[in-house]
Amino acid sequence: MDMIVTTSIIVIALLQIAFMFIEMFLWNTAAGRKLFRMDESYAKRSASLAANQGLYNGFLAAGLLWGLLGTGGNDALVFFLSCIIIAGIYGTMTAISSILWIQALPAAIALSLLLINTDIF
């Protein structure tokens, strides 16, 4: 696999790990509230939902790493990058529009690079 493709997928996995960490551990802190523009009351009420969402982001990162380092291969990479793109589009429609640029677009770029540089289809 091309180094640019591998690097882009690693960056996406690291982003997912960062999202996981923020949503699971920083949601109800001053930094998390500022990042997501929430008041303390809302952050407390939604903390368990955010932690659940963060866990899913961790699973997406694990899937990408499985595709890169394990037996998952390109099929797993296509699947998990597609999941991240769909999650980013849905998040844009239901939560914050910046999710499109922060999550969906980078994953779409990585998926495009993967498809261009491999014989998947």
N, C-alpha and C positions, 0 to 999 in steps of 0.2 A: 504494500500500500504506500502511496506517495506520502512523503513527510508532511506536506501541507495539509493533506486530508487528515492524517493522524493527529497533527497538532490542533487542527480545528475541532476535532471530536474531543480531544482532551480538554480544550478550553470550554466546550459545552458541558462536559462532565463536571468540571470545576465550578462553572456557574451554577449548575444544579445543586452541587454540594453547598455552595454559598447560600443559595435560596433555602436549602434545608436548614442550615445552621441559623439563619436569620429567623425563619418562621418557627423553628422549634425552641430556640434558646434566647433570642433577642426580642421577640414580639412584644413582650410586656415590659420592656426596658425603655428608658428615655430615648435611646438611639433608635430602637425599633419603632416606637411611636412617632418619632420625628420622620423617619424614613417613609413610613406608610401614612403619615399625616392623620394620626388617630389620637383621640383623647384617652386618658387613662381608663375611664369607665368602659369604653368600647374595647380597648385592648384586653382588659381583664375578661370581659364577657366572651370574646372571640378567641382567646388563647388556645383552647383545646382544639378548635377548628383549624387554627393556623398550624399547630403542631402536627395535626393529621396531614394537612397539605404539605408540610415540610417533609414528612416521612415519605410521601409519594415522590417528591423531588429527589430524595435520596435513592429510592428504587430506580428512578430514571437514570441517575448517575451510575448506579451499579450495573444496570443493563448495558450502558455504553461501555463501561470497563469490561464487562463480560464479552461484549462484541470485539473489543480491541485485544484483550489479553487471554480470553478463555476460548471456549469452543463455540461461542455464539456466532462469530464471524460477521460477514457483511449483512446477512439477513437480520440479525439482531440489531445491527447498527441502523439499518433502514427503519426497522420497526420502532426502536426507541427514539430516534431523531424525529420520526413522524409523530409519535406521541407527544413529544415536546412542542412541536409546531402546533398541533391541535390544541394542546393545553394553553399555549401562548395566545392563540387566536380566541379561544373561549375566555381566557382571562381578560383580554382586551375588550371583549364584548360585555363582560359582566362586572369587571372590577376597575382596572386602571389601564388607560390606553397605552401607557409606556411599556406595558408588558410585551406588546407587539415588537418593539425595537430591542428590548432587553433579552427576551426569551425566544420568541418565534423566529425573528429574522436571523439571528446567528445560527440557530438550528437549521433553518432553511438553506443558509449558505453552506453549512457543513454537509447537509444531505446532498445538495447540488454538486459539491466537489466530490463527494463519495461516488455518486452516480456517474459523473463524467469520467472519473479515473478508474472505474472497475467495470467488469462485464456482468453486472447484476441482471440487466434486462436484455 
